[in-house]
């Protein structure tokens, strides 16, 4: 159970750490500090209100004390010592209340000064924290953007992962098709594969065909030249041979024709 609890806490901590945004945490902390500062200011206002109320009560008691003192003097001047004594007794009671209120007023005034100083210090800390918070947030945002740009260029980000894999697969297929096409060309050139169209020939066959084609052209050209040269001499011989043949034909005919003598 302890091990399971530790594993659960570790996984929960990891999940929370992954979900936590430092900027949101800083904003939440700043909000809490503002609430605390507001409470301190409210306390200062409450203490100041209590002090002001005591001051009003002190003013009233002091006014009543002065009035009783005047009444005692008047009664004593009129020979009413009993009334003067009663007035002075009441004034003494009021004076005790004034003393107690003055003690409370002094205490409240000290608390007000302490709370005011604490509020000022807390205000300064809150302002410093706000400045630091904004600086940290800006730095974190810039670092996050820089990290995302670097991951995008390197192809290790989740957004660019699928694109990078697709590009890699396309390159692999392209290289595979190029290698297959090259292998087929080599096999056709070597004669290992037959081309039913007869258009594909190996290098040796193509070279021999080229040489034989050039040789046939040269031979045909020489033959034609020979025919042209031989044709002109043979024509002359044919003409001369034709004339001679005609004469010989006549002689033979004369020899073959019987002659009749006058006898």
Secondary structure as UniProt FT lines:
FT   HELIX           2..19
FT   HELIX           22..77
FT   TURN            78..79
FT   HELIX           81..154
FT   HELIX           158..190
FT   TURN            196..197
FT   HELIX           203..256
//
